[in-house]
Amino acid sequence: SRPTLGIVKVAGHTLPGESAAVRAKLGVVSHLPLLYPDLTAEENLFFYARIYGLIQHESRVKQVFEMIGLVERRRDLVRTFSRGMQQRLAIGRAVLHDPEVILFDEPYTGLDQDASEMLDDVLRTVTARGRTVVMTSHDLARAEGLATRFDVLSHGAITASATQKELKKTNLLKFYKAALAG
């Protein structure tokens, strides 16, 4: 769909005019894993590394497999992976090129407890490197411990915003319910 109003800037680039530059600085995890099922996990990441123009991609791919906990399965075809393993690999794909901005749409979907903790670690690592993470989540308890800012989106608009510091007076669930109540 086409935008009806406003502009979007990502890492200093405006959409839609500079979409190639935005894609280079953006990592995305959505409801679709964006993986090739008939390639191995390693082939998938090598493919994306080449698309992103990574120079020493072998070492970066190895580092990502260690980060997402799939070293032992890196040579398996993606079509043999469970939903959770595909989600792990999609997370690896999204952070492979060390993007400035990462969009996570319900990234905990399909992850077991160990994989959820892995994602928590990934989020802490990328934010410690100064990267911006925008994440949608219905898991308010988990989000409350990770995020620095909270926005409530209702009917296509942000209806309330608060920083983690501002939420010290209440909790995220109360803030969320109050925002939806209007």
N, C-alpha and C positions, 0 to 999 in steps of 0.2 A: 504494500500500500504506500501511497505517497503522503508526505506530510501536508497538513492543511494550514499549519501556522507555526511560526518560529523557526529558529535555527538550532542546530546541534553542533557543538565543538567538542572534539576529542583530541587531547594532547596537542592543542594548538591548531588543529586542522578542522575545517568546516565541511559538513556534509550537506548535500551529496557531492559537491564539486571536487572534494579531495578524498574520495572514497578509498583509493588505493593506498594513500598515505595513512589513513585511519586504520585500514585493515592490518598494516604492518605494525601498528602500535597497540593492537587490540587482541586480547585472547578471549574466547567465548566457550562456555559450557552451557548447553541448552538441553531441551528434552530429547533432542537427537544427538547421538554421540559424534556424528560427522567422521566416522571411521570407515575404512574399506574392509568388509568382512572376509574377503578372500586373500587378504595380505596378512602377514604376521604382525604382531604388535610392533616389532622392531621396524619392519618395512613401512608401516604406517608412520611412525615417528621420523624415519629417514626421509620419507616422502614430504612430510610437512616441513622438516628442517630445510630441505632444498627449496621448497616454495618460499620460505621465509628468508632464504639467502644466508643461512648460518654458515660461517666459515668452518670451524672445527666441530662439525655436527656430531661426529662419533662420540666424543667425550661428553658433549651436552646430552645426547640421547641416553648414554649410560647413567649420567647423573640423574636424569628425570626418572628412569626406571627404578633407581634406588629410592628416590623420593616417593614414588607412588607404590612401591612394594611389589613390583611385577617382574623383577629381574629373572626369576626362575621360569616365567611364562613368556618372556619376550620373543621367543621363536615359535610360539603357537599361533595358529590362525585365529583372528579376532572372532570369527563366527563360532568358535568353540568356547568363547568366554561367556560367563554369566553376566547378567545385567550390571551387577556391582563391579565386576572386573572391567567391563566396557566403560563404566563411569570413571573408574580410576584412570584408564588410558585416555579418556576424553579430557580429564583434568590435566594429565601430563601433556597432551597435545596443546591445551590452552596456555600453559606456562612455558612451553618449550623454548620459545623465542624471547623470553623475558620481557613481555609486553609492558608498556607503561600503564595500561588500563585493562582490567580483567572483568568481564561480565559473567556472573554465575547465576543461572536461573535454576533455583531449587537444586543445588549441586549435591545435596545429601540423599537425593532420591536413589534408591537401589543400593545404598552403601550399608554394610554391616558396621558393628561398633568399631572394629579395628580400622576399617576404611574411613569411617567418620573422623576418627582421631587423626588419621593420616591427613585428611583434608584440613582439619584444624591446624595441623603443623604447616601445611602448605600455605594456608592463609596467613599465618603468623610470619612465615619466611618471606613471602612476597611483600607484605606490608612493611616489614622491617627494612626491606630494600627500597622503600619509598614508592612502591607501586600503589595504584588506586584499585580497590576492589569494590565493585557494585554487585550486591547479591540480593536476590529475592529469596525469602524463606518463610515458611509457615512454622518453623521450629524456633519459636521465640526465645526459649531458654538457651539454646545453643547460640543464637545470634546475639543475644544480650551480652554474652561473655566475650564475643569476638569483635563486634562492630564499634566504631567510634562515633557514628552518626546513624540515626534511624529516621526513615521517612515512611509514612503510611500512605499507600496509594489506594485510592478508592474511586471507581468510575473514571479511570484514566487521568486522575489528577492527584497531586500530592496534597493531602488534607492536613497533615501535621508533620512537623520535624522536630527533632531534639538531638542533642549531643549526649554521649555517654555520661558526661559530667552533669548535665541537666537532669538525667534520669536517676541520679543518685537519690533524689527525693521520693521517687516512686519506683515502680518496676515496669518493664517493657509491656507486660500483658495489660496492666491498668492503663498505660499510655495508649496502647493500641485500641483497647475497647473504648476509651474516651474519644479518640480520634474518629472512630467509626460511628459513634453515637452523635457526633456533630456538635 
